[in-house]
Amino acid sequence: MSVSEAVAARKSVRAFTSQQVDPADLRRLLVDAAQAASGGNVQPWRLWVLTGEVLETFRAKVRGLREEFPMGQEPEYDVYPPDLWEPYRSRRFKNGQDLYAAIGIPREDKAGRRAQFGNNFDFFGAPAAVLVGIDRRMGPPQWSDVGMYLQNVMLLAVERGLATCPQETWTSWHKVVYETLDIPEDVMLFCGLAIGYEDLEHPINTWRSDRADPSEWIDDATLRAQ
Ligand SMILES: Cc1cc2nc3c(=O)[nH]c(=O)nc-3n(C[C@H](O)[C@H](O)[C@H](O)COP(=O)(O)O)c2cc1C
């Protein structure tokens, strides 16, 4: 598989089969992804891998709190800036609309939407999950380094026939994460990453998100002039 093919094939998968991920393969993938570039080569990513009993115990703990907090607890950081503006506001809105439409949940079905959103907190049923953190003292440049690492993980996963979904929504459960796992106080949870094999039968996975027209974000007049 070429890099171009992996980039084109990668998508966020929100339903997984029960097939387990080989632990040695998963570790290899996570280690190989660290070939990512990072400013000053500081490699600021920190990872906690959840599989088997540890993952089930963690899931059960979150499940126990979901009735009280159906949309999660207080997030540790703003996933989006408050009062998101255009064009980002519309893009975000459309993404949500398209996702719910793909699984036949109409706009007025608030309970259905809540239930689908709540699947985030089950890692969408994935057999493996990674929690990704970063030293709290790091700033935007290092957060972007973590993003590059994550992209490598997701592309290497595609190459191995695995599927992923990055999940910022886990910031809403940071308290449970810190209570349950041995994460040093100076590390902040950035996101979760569900990993497993795509459930090809599930309608949510048949949907592909679209992209803004390149003219909205690239000024390539010099290229076009040539
Ligand atoms: C850092 C990051 C966090 C994300 N968090 C979530 C999440 O919490 N829940 C979710 O369903 N999708 C999440 N996504 C997936 C995005 O919605 C998705 O990448 C976007 O809609 C584009 O679709 P694609 O990944 O299928 O190409 C996240 C993506 C990124 C990069």
The ligand as a Gaussian input file, in Angstrom:
#p B3LYP/6-31G(d) Opt

LIG

0 1
 C       -7.907000      15.247000      17.353000
 C       -9.219000      14.698000      16.863000
 C      -10.237000      14.443000      17.758000
 C      -11.457000      13.908000      17.332000
 N      -12.430000      13.625000      18.251000
 C      -13.534000      12.944000      17.859000
 C      -14.468000      12.477000      18.810000
 O      -14.334000      12.738000      20.007000
 N      -15.518000      11.748000      18.392000
 C      -15.690000      11.437000      17.075000
 O      -16.659000      10.746000      16.734000
 N      -14.823000      11.875000      16.121000
 C      -13.747000      12.595000      16.499000
 N      -12.817000      12.991000      15.562000
 C      -13.003000      12.592000      14.173000
 C      -13.412000      13.754000      13.295000
 O      -14.768000      14.010000      13.446000
 C      -13.066000      13.347000      11.845000
 O      -11.675000      13.248000      11.726000
 C      -13.586000      14.314000      10.800000
 O      -14.980000      14.351000      10.808000
 C      -13.099000      13.921000       9.403000
 O      -13.568000      12.613000       9.103000
 P      -12.573000      11.403000       8.807000
 O      -11.639000      11.269000       9.974000
 O      -13.475000      10.207000       8.672000
 O      -11.831000      11.726000       7.553000
 C      -11.635000      13.609000      15.965000
 C      -10.606000      13.894000      15.068000
 C       -9.424000      14.430000      15.503000
 C       -8.327000      14.700000      14.515000

